[in-house]
Amino acid sequence: MSDDRKVGFIGIGMMGHGLATSVQRAGYPVKFLVHPGNQPVDDLVANGAQGLASAAEIARASDVVFIVVTGSPEVENAVFAPGGLLEGMGPGKLVIDCSTALPESTLKVAAAIIEAGGRYIDAPMTRTPKEAAEGRVNVMVGAGDADYADAEPLLNAIAENIYRGGGISTGHQMKLLHNYVALANAVVLTEAVVCARKGGVDIATLSEVLQTGGGDSTILRRIRPYLEEGDDSSFRFTISNACKDMGYYVGMAAAAKVPSGVAAAAHQVYVLAEAQGQGANPVPKLIDFIGKLADV
């Protein structure tokens, strides 16, 4: 069962498509912004979704708008550009921002939406497109009490776990904290694997030692199929997105005057890989790139 609110989507990419599918399954009518970056939408349309030409039209036609784009520049473009969300914003409309964003940008976007009469929560996600389509992402929420309560039925439609961090921007902060720990771990594992290969250590055995000892982590378990079988399907997050998110974390830490030497070092590994044309590759292939640098 659902309430009768109309839901709009800006961003039908790998995650946005799954979220829209889950929202439809919960009984909400869906409209989406037509965009070249969308995944195929035939299934959404077959279930009643309608494409519209501008973010302003999405806002006018919707009670709740999900933003599911890559980062802060894309969010700000969707909100502030001509034909953007602000042009269609009206009293009481709720924006749920599922992007990964810089908290300072989040606060700017939220202030503009609230000034235009709308409401805003940040609700970035973890997990993969598979869980998005199943309604089982993890969501980290920054919101006021009333807005969180209003968004909760829709969040329940897309999420298995909902974590509330506090007020506006705390959701985006938690996402950056999470991705820093995960993506820095991937760099640590990459360098260890390359060193092991150069020394002739059996990688399957090393993986077992790590997984049964203090080196175990979700990242190890997602990269391990690539190490042993060349299968990267468990970790399709791109090096380009990792570079962006690590850069966002370094920026957030700098603004908070928090030491971030480890984060900065890990970020530079992603910067180097992206500069060498590796951006579209999934993170596990960072191992191959670093291996070539080490002549392994």
C-alpha positions in Angstrom: 0.0 0.0 0.0 1.1 3.6 -0.6 -0.1 7.1 -0.1 -1.2 9.0 -3.2 1.9 11.2 -3.7 3.3 11.6 -7.2 7.1 10.9 -7.4 9.6 12.3 -9.8 13.2 11.1 -10.6 16.1 13.1 -11.8 18.7 10.5 -12.7 17.7 7.1 -14.1 21.3 5.7 -14.1 22.4 2.4 -12.6 21.1 3.2 -9.1 18.3 5.6 -10.1 16.7 3.0 -12.3 16.6 0.5 -9.5 15.2 3.1 -7.0 12.5 4.1 -9.5 11.6 0.4 -10.0 11.3 0.0 -6.2 9.1 3.1 -5.9 6.8 1.8 -8.7 6.6 -1.5 -6.9 5.4 0.3 -3.8 2.5 1.8 -5.8 3.7 5.3 -6.4 3.2 6.9 -9.9 6.6 7.9 -11.3 7.8 10.6 -13.7 11.4 10.9 -14.8 13.7 13.4 -16.5 14.5 12.3 -20.0 18.3 12.4 -20.3 21.0 10.8 -22.5 22.6 9.3 -19.3 19.6 7.3 -18.4 19.5 3.6 -18.4 16.9 2.0 -20.7 13.5 3.0 -19.3 11.2 0.7 -21.3 10.3 -1.4 -18.2 9.5 1.8 -16.2 7.3 3.2 -19.0 5.5 -0.2 -19.4 4.6 0.1 -15.7 3.2 3.6 -16.2 6.2 6.0 -15.8 6.3 9.1 -17.9 9.3 11.0 -19.2 9.4 14.8 -19.0 11.8 17.2 -20.7 13.0 19.4 -17.8 13.7 19.3 -14.0 11.2 22.1 -13.6 8.5 20.0 -15.2 9.4 17.1 -12.9 9.1 19.4 -9.9 5.7 20.8 -11.0 4.3 17.3 -11.7 5.6 15.7 -8.5 5.0 15.9 -4.7 8.4 14.2 -4.0 11.5 14.4 -6.2 14.4 12.0 -6.0 17.8 13.3 -7.2 20.0 10.4 -8.1 23.0 11.9 -9.9 26.8 11.6 -9.6 27.9 14.5 -7.4 27.6 18.1 -6.4 28.0 19.7 -9.8 25.3 17.6 -11.3 23.0 18.3 -8.3 23.5 22.0 -8.5 22.9 21.9 -12.3 19.6 20.0 -11.7 18.5 22.6 -9.1 19.9 26.0 -10.3 20.2 25.7 -14.1 17.5 27.3 -16.4 14.6 24.8 -16.4 15.9 23.4 -13.1 14.1 22.3 -10.0 13.8 25.7 -8.5 11.6 26.9 -11.3 9.0 24.2 -10.5 9.4 24.2 -6.8 6.2 24.9 -4.8 5.0 24.9 -1.2 5.5 21.6 0.6 7.3 19.7 -2.2 9.9 17.3 -0.9 13.3 16.8 -2.5 15.2 13.6 -1.5 18.8 13.9 -2.7 20.4 10.5 -3.1 23.6 11.7 -4.7 27.1 11.7 -3.1 27.8 15.3 -2.5 30.0 17.8 -0.7 28.2 18.9 2.6 28.8 22.6 1.9 27.0 22.2 -1.5 24.3 20.2 0.2 23.6 23.1 2.6 23.5 25.6 -0.3 21.1 23.5 -2.3 18.9 22.8 0.7 18.7 26.5 1.6 17.6 27.4 -2.0 14.9 24.7 -2.1 13.6 25.8 1.4 13.6 29.4 0.3 11.5 28.5 -2.7 8.9 26.8 -0.4 10.1 23.2 -0.7 11.7 20.8 1.8 14.9 18.9 1.5 16.6 15.8 2.9 19.9 14.2 1.9 19.7 10.4 1.6 22.8 8.9 -0.1 23.0 5.2 -0.5 25.4 2.2 -0.3 25.1 -1.2 -2.0 24.7 -1.9 -5.7 22.2 -1.6 -8.6 21.0 -5.1 -7.8 19.9 -4.1 -4.3 18.5 -0.8 -5.6 16.2 -2.8 -7.9 15.2 -5.1 -5.0 14.5 -2.2 -2.6 17.4 -3.2 -0.3 19.9 -0.3 -0.4 21.3 1.2 2.8 20.3 4.8 3.2 22.0 7.5 5.3 19.7 10.4 6.1 20.2 14.0 7.1 16.8 15.6 7.8 14.6 17.5 10.2 12.1 15.4 12.2 9.0 16.3 10.3 10.6 15.9 6.9 12.1 12.6 7.9 8.7 11.3 9.0 7.2 12.5 5.7 9.9 10.8 3.6 10.0 7.5 5.6 7.4 5.6 3.6 9.3 6.3 0.4 12.6 5.5 2.1 11.1 2.2 3.2 10.2 1.5 -0.4 13.9 1.7 -1.5 15.9 0.6 1.6 16.5 -2.4 3.8 18.4 -0.3 6.3 17.9 3.4 7.1 20.4 5.3 9.2 19.7 8.8 10.4 22.7 10.9 11.1 21.1 14.1 12.3 20.1 17.3 10.4 20.6 18.3 6.8 24.0 17.4 5.4 24.7 14.6 7.9 23.6 12.0 5.5 26.1 13.2 2.9 28.8 13.4 5.6 28.1 9.7 6.5 28.3 8.6 2.9 31.7 10.3 2.5 33.0 8.8 5.8 31.8 5.4 4.6 33.4 5.7 1.2 36.6 7.0 2.6 37.0 3.9 4.8 35.9 1.5 2.0 37.9 3.1 -0.9 41.1 3.6 1.2 40.8 0.0 2.2 40.7 -0.9 -1.5 44.0 1.0 -2.1 45.6 -0.8 0.9 44.5 -4.1 -0.5 45.7 -3.2 -4.0 49.2 -2.4 -2.8 49.4 -5.5 -0.6 48.4 -7.8 -3.5 50.9 -6.2 -5.9 53.6 -6.6 -3.4 52.6 -10.2 -2.7 52.6 -11.0 -6.4 56.1 -9.5 -6.9 57.3 -11.7 -4.0 55.8 -14.8 -5.4 53.1 -15.2 -2.6 50.1 -17.3 -3.6 47.2 -14.8 -3.8 44.4 -17.3 -2.9 46.3 -18.2 0.2 46.9 -14.6 1.1 43.2 -13.9 0.6 42.4 -16.7 3.0 44.9 -15.4 5.6 43.4 -11.9 5.4 39.8 -13.1 5.5 40.4 -15.3 8.5 42.5 -12.7 10.3 42.6 -9.1 11.1 42.6 -8.1 7.4 39.0 -9.2 6.8 36.6 -6.6 5.4 33.6 -6.3 3.0 36.0 -4.8 0.4 38.2 -7.9 0.6 35.2 -10.1 0.1 34.1 -8.0 -2.9 37.5 -7.9 -4.5 38.5 -11.5 -3.8 36.5 -13.0 -6.8 38.6 -10.7 -9.0 41.8 -11.8 -7.4 41.1 -15.4 -7.8 38.8 -15.7 -10.9 39.0 -12.3 -12.7 35.4 -11.6 -11.8 34.7 -8.0 -11.0 30.9 -8.2 -10.8 30.9 -7.8 -7.0 32.5 -4.4 -7.1 31.5 -2.4 -10.2 32.1 1.0 -8.7 34.4 2.9 -11.1 37.8 4.3 -10.4 36.5 7.7 -11.6 33.7 7.7 -9.0 36.2 6.5 -6.4 38.5 9.4 -7.2 35.6 11.9 -6.9 34.4 10.5 -3.6 37.8 10.4 -2.1 38.4 14.0 -3.2 35.1 15.0 -1.6 36.2 13.4 1.7 39.6 15.2 1.6 37.7 18.4 1.0 35.3 17.8 3.8 38.1 16.9 6.2 40.1 20.0 5.2 37.0 22.2 5.8 36.6 20.6 9.3 40.4 21.0 10.0 40.7 17.3 10.5 44.0 15.6 9.7 43.6 13.5 6.4 47.1 12.3 5.4 46.0 8.8 4.8 42.9 9.9 2.8 45.0 12.3 0.7 47.5 9.5 -0.1 44.8 7.1 -1.1 43.1 9.8 -3.2 46.3 10.4 -5.1 46.4 6.7 -6.2 42.9 7.2 -7.7 44.0 10.5 -9.3 47.0 8.8 -10.9 44.9 5.9 -12.2 42.2 8.3 -13.6 44.9 10.5 -15.3 46.3 7.3 -17.0 42.9 6.5 -18.6 41.6 4.0 -16.0 38.6 6.0 -14.9 35.9 3.9 -16.5 37.3 0.7 -15.0 35.9 -0.8 -11.8 38.0 -0.4 -8.7 39.3 -4.0 -8.6 41.2 -3.3 -11.9 43.3 -0.8 -9.9 45.3 -3.9 -9.0 46.3 -4.4 -12.6 47.2 -0.7 -13.0 49.4 -0.6 -9.9 50.9 -4.0 -11.0 52.0 -2.6 -14.3 53.7 0.4 -12.5 55.5 -2.2 -10.3 56.4 -4.3 -13.3 54.5 -7.3 -12.0 
